[in-house]
Amino acid sequence: MDRKTLIRDYKERQHPMGVYQLRNTVNGRSLVGSSVNLPAIFNRHRAQLRFGAHTNRALQQDWNELGEAAFEFHILDTLDAPDRSDYDPAEDLRVLEQLWLDKLSPFEGRGYNAPPKRLV
């Protein structure tokens, strides 16, 4: 198979999408998020952390101090896309992620997610 065929096959392949958790096994803090491509988001977080370029400073600091071995990546929930070409999973992923944020509350001392904004 030539390179162009491999690239096309990769782009057309259905990737698992859903909600993930990056968990610190030493202190139990975690980051919860969602993605349309879970393997890609795991690779992105890992690369940013390895290069010291992650946007979440608390997570980056813990990674620098404790090392990569102190972190685990987990898929919390997956979303099965309907067989429609016009399907946009953004809203479904947002709702699914919010359910997990409500359940795990990975905010402030318990996690790396920003606390929810309070309505006045």
N, C-alpha and C positions, 0 to 999 in steps of 0.2 A: 504494500500500500504506500502511495506517495504522501508527502507531507500535507498537501492541500486536502486530500481525502480524509486524513486523520483529523485535521482541524475542523473540517465540515462535520464529520461524525461527532466530534466532541461537542460542538455548538448545538447540534440537533438532539443530543442525548438529554433525556429528562433527568435532572439532578434532584436529589432529595431536598425538600424545603421544609422549614418549620422553625421551632424554637430551640435554642441551645443554651448551655450553661458552661462557663469557664470557671472552674472551682479551685480555690486555693485549699489544698488538703491540710495545711498546717494550721490556719486560723479559721477555716470554714467560710471565708468571704467568697462571694461569687458575682459574676457578671452574667446577666441574662439578656439575650437578644434574639432577633429573628432574622432569617435570610432566605432568599429564594434558591440559594445554593450553599447548603451546609458544609460540604467539604471545602469549598472555596473560602468561606468565612473563617473556618478553623485555620486554614493556611495563612490567611491575611493576619489574623490576630497573632499567630505564632511568629510570623516574619516581623511584624512591627515590634513585638516584644523582644525578639532576639537582637534586633538592630537598635533597641532603645528609643523607638520612635512612636510608641503607642500613645494615643491621645488621652487615655485615662491615666493620669499621673499616679494615683494611688496603686493601681494595678501594676503599672510599670515599676514603681518603687518596690513592691513586694516581689515581683519577678526578679528584679536585680538582686535583692537581698537573699531570697530563698532559692532561686534557680528554677529552671524549667521542670525539674522532677517534682516540684511541689504543686504542680497544676495539672488538672484533668479537664478534658473536653467531653461534654455529654450532650447527646441529643435528648431533649426533654419531650418533644412532641413533633410529629410530622404532619404535613398537610398534603393530602392527595388532591391533585389538580383535576378538575373535571376535563373530559376530553373535548374541549372547545378551544378554538384558536384565539377567541377574543377574551379569554379569562385573564383577569388581572388579580393576582393573589395578594396585593398590598393590604387591602382592608381585612381580609381573613387572617393574614399574618399579624397585623396590628392587634386584632381582637385576641388571638391565641397568645401572643406575647403578653398582653395585659393580664390575661387570666393567670399566667405563670408569675408575673410580677406581683399580683395580688396574693398569690399562694405562698411565694417564697420571701417576699419583702427584702430583696437584696439591696437595701439602702443604708447609707451612713455606715455605722459600725458593723452591719451584717453583710455588706456587699459593696460592690463597686458602681452600681447604677446610681444615677442622680435621683434624689428624692422627687416624688411627684410634686408638681406645682399645686399650690393650694388656691382654691377659689375664695375670693373675699365676699 
